[in-house]
């Protein structure tokens, strides 16, 4: 049976997933708790990704080596970069770049040395499945979040976007920095701190990877506003609902 690895960036997201796993067993490796069990009949290993590229890469490597997952899905939040990418929207990555990788002039800016590439692709099928699940969930956003939450966060017809996600070891919380990133990587839809690292590890192991990120902020001077409340009331509910919908759809494929 295929084993699905689920990496959650936020405690609240992981807690919501674990609440759906009736039989999870904890296995601790490298100081991380991996939860092995089933969700909707699928064999699953769920884990907190930890924050930043190195921490997330280590978590991913253990999932692949020790737990032999053959599909890896990441959920978390991200800062919106593209002009139409608003708080409460969902971005499903189709590729990833490390925005803080720069070994120039030895290698072109953003290229990961010895890989001959800056961009690591998400798995096309897996991403399409997650985008479809995301659309199904967002079409009923009020049902998943409650009308009060939609109004509180001024979420209006949230959308799913697919495109480039950029990662780096910085929480981008100034307009100056996000403008510089936009200039350097104009295609980027969202910025976060783990995706490109996990994509690189999955590339090394040739395991399909996809990531879904709820936009929590616009990576600008207001980026920290209500962050924790947003995670609790919006992002962790979206993550749970999208993964659950995805597993339901997979069963009927
Ligand atoms: N308060 C949180 C810390 C969040 S760190 C906690 O205690 O767990 C930021 C997380 O959100 C990272 O996982 C990162 O991938 C994502 N993120 C959201 N908005 C971001 C932004 N504007 N820039 C970089 N990462 C962002």
Boltz pocket constraint, residues with backbone or C-beta under 6 A from the ligand:
constraints:
  - pocket:
      binder: B
      contacts: [[A, 9], [A, 10], [A, 11], [A, 50], [A, 51], [A, 52], [A, 76], [A, 77], [A, 78], [A, 79], [A, 80], [A, 168], [A, 170], [A, 171], [A, 172], [A, 173], [A, 191], [A, 192], [A, 193], [A, 194], [A, 216], [A, 217], [A, 218], [A, 219], [A, 220], [A, 223], [A, 227]]
      max_distance: 6.0
